[in-house]
Amino acid sequence: MARALCDREGIVRCLARKSSNVAGLKKLGVEIAYGSLEDLDALKKAMRGTEVIYHAAGQIFAEDAALYYKVNVDGLANLVNAAAQESVQKIVHFSSSSATGPNPVRDIPVNEKSPCRPITPYGRSKLQGEQTLMALAKKYNVPIVVIRPPLVYGPGVSDSSRVLMFLKLIHKGMFRIIGHGNNLVSLCYIDNLVNGVLLAGSDSKAAGQTYFLSDARPYTINEIAEAIAREEGRQVPLPHLPLWTAGIISAALTLPARLFGFTSPLTRNTVKELKNSWYLDITKARSELGYEPRVAFEEGLKKTVAWFLNDYMQAQSQ
């Protein structure tokens, strides 16, 4: 996102914690403002003279559900309060398809008018964050756009990404498909997402709207796992893991994960997510923003796996 904004010849400033690795951002010529969503003064300082805020910070995984709300709701409220005081012209907020919840019917995609039925603490916090954002934006008259992406993949994908978990587990031969694996999942290649977000940020008619952004079509978990394995030169281990077995394993790993401080690849919420369909309708983004996913899944996955096998694995070995 930062690279794309820099390519537009604008002045880009990023908010980062002092513990964050900002070497890549500095190479791009990005200004760094240190702070956090909990620090209102730091937020105001970071936003001074800023026209558009692209808000992508959030809590994705947490052992304590309260942390989701502290960051994804309270932190977002601080952001809007600071933006209002600094006369920011627009906020483009990265929410999540988790705020809507999975498809009630497998083959019928959800759209922006679908009832929101989040099934995890993360999804519920993202929905509450959207509601808080909308209310404060209306109060302070700050134009906002909400983007709800699905699973995002591409070179440089974050450590908290579900896709990176797939890449690592398949590479190690430890991945198991939960259930039948025929549930449909929308994905979004990072370049497609950035293109859509930039369209939303520059279109004045997008203010007050919510958009789903994804690749052109969904894929089954079976297709995704097999495609990753093929690119990695691996095989997806068989048989599939029955839902009841996955539930027992996730429950059994809860306490050890807390005691020894590791992130379990299989949690109760992971099981909830991986057994459902997450199929998005991007008609609205196409018709109103002119959005079109330019990078196909096969090309995007090839680039993602190449990055994983080279850059990511090399960095982990150092």
N, C-alpha and C positions, 0 to 999 in steps of 0.2 A: 504494500500500500504506500509506504513512504517513498519507494523508488518511483512509483507511478506519479505521485504528486510532485516529486522533484523534477521529473521529466517535463512537467507542465510549466516549469520555470517559475514556480511560486516559491515563497519562503516557507519552509516546512519546519514546524517545531513539534517535538515529541515529549510527552510526559513519561518519565521513567523513574523507577526507584534507584537509589544510590547503589544497590546491590546488583542491578541489571547489567548485562553485557551489552554495551551500546557501541561497540567498535564498528559494527556494520553500518549503523546509522550515521556515525561520524564520517565514515568514508563517503557516504552519499552527500555530505554537506548539511546534514540535518542539525538544527539547533536542539540542544538537549535541555529540558527543564526538569529538575529533579523534584520529586514529590510523590504523592499518592492520592487516591480518591478520598481518603479519610482527612486529608489536610486541605481545608477550604482556602487558606491563604496561599498555599502553594499552587492550587488550581487557578486562583485568580491571577497570580503572577504569570503562570504558564499561558493563560489565555489572553493576556494583555496585547491588544493590537491584532487579534486573530479574527478572521472572517468566518471560517467554517471549521467546526470540530468534527473529526471522524473518531467516534468513540468505540474502540474495539477491546478495551480492558474488561475483564470479568473473571469471576471465580467459576471454573469448570468442574473441578473435582474437590471435594471436601469431606472429611470424616464427620464433621459436625455441620448439620444442615443450617445452623444459625450463620455460619460463615458465608453461605450463598447469599443470604439476605443482607448481610453487612456490606458486601461488595456490590452485588447486582441490584440492590434496591437503595440502601442508604448512600452508598458511594455515588450512584447515579443521581440521587437527589442533590448531593453536594455539587456535582458537575453542573447541573442545570442552574442552581443558585449562583454559582460562580460565573457561568456563561451570561446570565441575565445582568449581573453587576458589571460585566466587562463588555456589554453590548455586542455579543457574538451574533452573527447574522443567521446562522443555521447550524443545527446539530444533526449529523447522520449517525444513527445509533445501530450498532451491530447487536441484534438480539439473537434468536435461535429458533429453528423449527421446533425445538423442544417446548417452546412456549405454547405452540398450538397443540402438540401431542400427535400420536400416531394416527394412521388412517383407520376409521371405523370399519371400512370395507377395503380389502386389499387393492383392488384394481381401480378404485375411484380416488384420484388425488385430492388432497386438501388444498384449499385456496385461502386467500386473505379474508374471506367472509365466513369461513368454517368456524364452528364453535370451538373455543379453546378448551382442551381437556388434557393439560400436562400430567404426566404420570410419574415424574421424579421430582425431588426437591430442587434440583437445578432448573428444570423446566418451569416449575411453579415460581421460582425466584425471578426467572427471566420475564415471565408474564406479569408479575407484580411490578417489576422494574419498568416495563413498557407502560403500565397503567400510571405509575408515579411520574414517568417522563411526560406522558400526555397531559396529565393534570397540571404539572408545573409549567410546561411549555405554554399551555393556554393561559395560565395565571400571569406569566411574565411576557407573553406575546413573543416567544422565541420559536421560529419555524423549525420543525423537526421532521426527519424521515426515519422510519424504522425498517431495517433490513433483517429478514429472517433466513439466514443460510442454513443448509443442512450440514452433513459431514463435509469438511473442506480438505482437499488433498493437493499436493504439489511440493516442489522442492522447498525446504526450509520449514515444513509443517511443524507446529509447536509440539513440545514434549507431552502436552496434555491431550493431543489429538487421538481420537479413536483409530484413525487410519494408521498413525505411527504404531499403535499397539498391534494392529493387524500385521504390519510389515515386520515387526520384531518377532512376534510369535510364530509367524509362518516361516521366517528365516531360521528360527531355532527348532522347527518341527514340533512346536507345542500348541499350535492353533487347532481348535476344534469348532466346527460349525454347530451352533446350538439349535436343536429342533430340526425341521425339514430344510431350512435354508432357502425356501422359495419366497420369503417375504421380500417386498420391493423396497429399495432404498434409493433416494435421490442423493447424488453427490454434487459437489461443485469444485471444479478445478480453480486454483487460486487466481489465475489470470482472468477467468470468466467472472469470478466474484469481484475482483478489483474493477474490471470494466463496468459492471453493473452499478457498483457503489459510486464510481465517478459520474456516471450518468445521473444517478439520483442526486448527487451533490450539486450538479450544475444546472439541473432542471427546476425552475421556480415552481412549476406545477406539481412537483413531487411533495411539496411541503404538506405535512399532516397525513401523509400516506404511509402504508405498510406494504412491503414487497417481498415476495419469495424470489430468490435467485438460485439457480441450480444449472447443471448440465442439461442437455436436450432431453434425455430420457432416464428413467430409473433403471437400476440393476438389482438382481437378486443377490442375497448374501453369497449364494453358491457361485455366481458369476464373478463377484468382486474377489472372493478368496481365490478362486481358480486363476483369475487374471494376474493377481499379485504373485501367486506361486509360480506361474509360468514365467513371469519376468525375472523372478529371483532364481529360477532354475531349481525350484523345490516342488514338492507335492503336498497337497492338502491332506493331512492324515485322516484316515477313516477308522471307525464309523463316526457318524455325527453324535453329538452329546445330547441325550434326551433332556427335555426341559426339567424334569423332576431331579435328574442327577445334577444338572447345572445349579439348581436351586440349593441343593444340599451342599455342594462344594462352595458356593458363594457364602452361605451362612457359616460354614466351617472356617473359612479364611478371614472372617470379620475380626475376630479377637486377635489372632496372631498378627494381622496387619496393624492393629492399634498398638499392640505390645512392642513390636519390633520396628515400627515406623516405616513400613514399606507400603507401596500402593498395589493393592491386589488387582490383577488383570480381570478378575471375575467377581463382581460385586452383585448384590441384589438388583441394583439399578441397571447395571450392564445387562443382566439377564432380561429385565423388563424391556430394555431398548432393542436388544438383538432378536427378540422373538416377534416383534411387531413390524409392520410396514410403515415407512416414512417417505411417502410418495407425494411430491409437491407439484402444483400447477403453476407454471411461470407465465401464463397468458397475460396477466396484468402488467408485468414488467416488460414483456415484449410489446404490448400495444401502447402503453403510456410512456415508457422510457426509450423504446427502440432497442431494448436489450436483446442480444442474441449470443448464446454461448459459442465462442469461436474455436475453442480447443476441445476436440473430441476426447472421450474417456480413454481410448487406447493410447493416444499421443500423450495425454496428461499423465497417465499411469506410468508409461515408459520413462518419462522425465522424473517422476517421483521416485521410482525404484532406483534409477541411476543415481540420483542424489543420495538416497538411503545407503546403497551399497558402497558408494565412494566417500562422499563428504561426511555423512553422518557416522558411518561405522569407523572411519578413520579418526574422527574427533573423539569417539568413545574409547578408542584404543590408546589415546595419548594420556 
